[in-house]
Amino acid sequence: MIVLLLRSMPPKEYAVNQSPLRAFHERFGAHLVEYAGWEMPLRYGSVQDEAKQVRTNGGLFDVSHMGRVWFKGRHARRLVGRLCTRRVSDMKQGQCRYTLICNERGGVRDDALIYRLDDDEFMLVVNAANREKLLDHFASVKAEDEYKVEIDDRTLKTAMLAFQGPKVMDMISRVSSEVPTLKRYRFTVKNLLVFKLIVSRTGYTGEDGVEVVLPSGMVDTALKLLLKDIDMAAEGADIRPIGLAARDTLRLEAGMALYGHELGEDIDALGCNVGFAINLDKDEGDRPEPFVGQEALKRSRDAGGPARTLVGLVLDGKRTPRQGMTVLAGDTAVGAVSSGCLSPTLDRPIAMAFVERESTEPGTALAVDAGRAKLDAEVVPLPFYTRPKQP
């Protein structure tokens, strides 16, 4: 199992944010932990069973701890473009894009999703652990270039849910004919009774599904409508609640990066296997939008790229590789594990690791130093898992 930065709930005098789904989690017997200043469900039962539930049926994740920040005003597009490595100027209304937010050295402050709500209105969804530092960064860049933008952190006013799995769109089709027709990385704003919600065809598991942002006070109403006639406590239910531990396993199987593991302030963004999200030519053309850290990344590219880049590893046996374990080529250290788990879907250990360029070719035989044992490993392309095409 992946090691998350989690701990048991702290003493009552230690303030943590509670999700709007707190009562929901208690009703389903969640094991609650503190994560990035939030009380969140680690699991409801078996982590392996929860992961398999998402791969075969569907799961409901509470991701209300994720930051949700709105940018609105005359220079909203320009500011978001300056902050993000992905091109923003050609985004259409109703489109999402995965992006990085870099520091001046080309390291990664965070990864995020950009939503273009209107010509002068955007939303960024960021990681809970980075929200506070990013808000300071956003304000600093805004002031530096005197952008005319209102930055509104609505994290504590909203909730965010993720429905993931092969049976999710059938569930959604019962309440909406539009949402199942959305393309990947598109979203729509829906009216549900007296409130609005944002529904996007996005996710962090490798499965099909949606993520929903809505006012925090309307969560119970929305769940009753979306989950009508679904008994989530029943064995074999189409949708069941899923915790953070299974979510992390699922994202690793799908080869998706996690801040603090594959992404970090001191990790060169060009080595993180997310090159599609870095537009190094953003400063060119009719509407240039150079991003923070772009010059550093250009220098890295021109020098041949980072010394170590991210690869996938499959391992023999059943022992789980851990973050920080040394990767070996023979007796020579060539890298380190960034994430690892015993894959519920593949039923074998998998890992992502940063290794030297000479050891990145798929099929390369390596080993992971687990202390008393060396675990045989082989480099494989990412992702480890790709969902089957729907008929």
Stockholm file with secondary structure:
# STOCKHOLM 1.0

chainA/1-391         MIVLLLRSMPPKEYAVNQSPLRAFHERFGAHLVEYAGWEMPLRYGSVQDEAKQVRTNGGLFDVSHMGRVWFKGRHARRLVGRLCTRRVSDMKQGQCRYTLICNERGGVRDDALIYRLDDDEFMLVVNAANREKLLDHFASVKAEDEYKVEIDDRTLKTAMLAFQGPKVMDMISRVSSEVPTLKRYRFTVKNLLVFKLIVSRTGYTGEDGVEVVLPSGMVDTALKLLLKDIDMAAEGADIRPIGLAARDTLRLEAGMALYGHELGEDIDALGCNVGFAINLDKDEGDRPEPFVGQEALKRSRDAGGPARTLVGLVLDGKRTPRQGMTVLAGDTAVGAVSSGCLSPTLDRPIAMAFVERESTEPGTALAVDAGRAKLDAEVVPLPFYTRPKQP
#=GR chainA/1-391 SS CCCCSCEECCCTTSCCEECTTHHHHHHTTCEEEEETTEEEEEESSCHHHHHHHHHHSCEEEECTTSEEEEEESTTHHHHHHHHBSSCCTTCCTTBEEEEEEECTTSCEEEEEEEEEEETTEEEEEECGGGHHHHHHHHHHHHHHHTCCCEEEECGGGEEEEEEESTTHHHHHHTTCSSGGGCCTTBEEEEEETTEEEEEESCCSSSSCEEEEEEEGGGHHHHHHHHTTTCCTTSTTCSSEEECHHHHHHHHHHTTCCCBTTTBCTTSCGGGSSCGGGCCTTTTSSSSCCCCTTHHHHHHHHHTTSCSEEEEEEEESSSCCCCTTCEEEETTEEEEEEEEEEEETTTTEEEEEEEEEGGGCSTTCEEEEECSSCEEEEEEECSCSCCCCCCC
#=GC SS_cons         CCCCSCEECCCTTSCCEECTTHHHHHHTTCEEEEETTEEEEEESSCHHHHHHHHHHSCEEEECTTSEEEEEESTTHHHHHHHHBSSCCTTCCTTBEEEEEEECTTSCEEEEEEEEEEETTEEEEEECGGGHHHHHHHHHHHHHHHTCCCEEEECGGGEEEEEEESTTHHHHHHTTCSSGGGCCTTBEEEEEETTEEEEEESCCSSSSCEEEEEEEGGGHHHHHHHHTTTCCTTSTTCSSEEECHHHHHHHHHHTTCCCBTTTBCTTSCGGGSSCGGGCCTTTTSSSSCCCCTTHHHHHHHHHTTSCSEEEEEEEESSSCCCCTTCEEEETTEEEEEEEEEEEETTTTEEEEEEEEEGGGCSTTCEEEEECSSCEEEEEEECSCSCCCCCCC
//
